[in-house]
Amino acid sequence: MSNDKKNLKQQVERQAQRMKKAEHEQPTLLAQTVYAGMIGLLFVLPVITGAYLGHWLDTQMDGYSVRWTTSLILLGVFIGGVNVYLYIRE
């Protein structure tokens, strides 16, 4: 019977240590906010850059056109999606 008590005590101690470790390693609200903000920037910056660059290229041409703006915004969405995917994957 004493061997069973020792085994039980060891199991309880291991579980308590695991719970303390998990509680200590839990991400804080600030860390989660920074993570979400980083994902937002990784997606939005290529889209905004594409929009500004496309608009500038469209103003350099004669006549009214939004071809470059549209094309570079779509390219920015694609690049932003790839950025977010790679960031989450690591």
N, C-alpha and C positions, 0 to 999 in steps of 0.2 A: 504493500500500500504506500509506503514512503517513496518508492520509485515513481509511482503514478503522480504523487504530489509534486515531486521535483520536476517531472516532465511538464505538468500543468503550469507550474510556476515559471518555467523557462519559456513556454509558449506565450504566456500572458506578458512576460517581460519583453519578448521579441515584438509582439503586437503593439505594445505601448511605445516601444522605440520607433517602430514604423509609423505609427500615428503621429508622433512628435516630429519626425522627419518630414512627413507629408505636409503637416501644418506649417512647418518652417519654410518649406519650399514653395508654398502657394503664392502665386503672383499677386502683387498688390494692385489696388485700383489705379495707382499712378502708372505702374508698368503696363497694365492693360490699355490705359489711355494712350500712352506713348506708342504702343504696338498698333493700335487702331489708327492713330494719326499718321504713322509712318506708311501704313498701307494706303491711306488716302492720298498722301503726297506722291507715292510711287505711281499711282494711277492718274492723278489729275495733272501733274506737271508735264508729262508728254503731250497730253491733250491740249493744254493751254499753249505750250510751245508750238505745236502744230498749227493751232488757230492763228497765232500772231505771225508766224512765218508764212503761212498760206495767205493771210490778208496782205502782208507786205508784197508777196510775189504777185498777187492779183492787182495791186495798185500800180505795179511797174508796167503792166500791160495796158494797151489801148482798149477802151470799151469796158463795159460792165461784165465781170466774170467772178464766179465763186468756185471755180474748178479747183484751184490750188488749195483754197481754204477747206473745202469739203474733203478733198483727198488727204490732206495732211491731218485733219481732225480724225478721220478714220484710221490713218496710220498711227496717230497718237493713242487712240483707244486700243488698238492691237498691241502696241508696245507697252502701254500701261498694264494691260491684262497679263502680258508675259512677265513684266516686272513683279506684279503682285503674286503670280503663281510661283515664280522662283523664290520670292521672299518667304512665302508661307511654307514652301517645300523644305527650306533649310532650317 
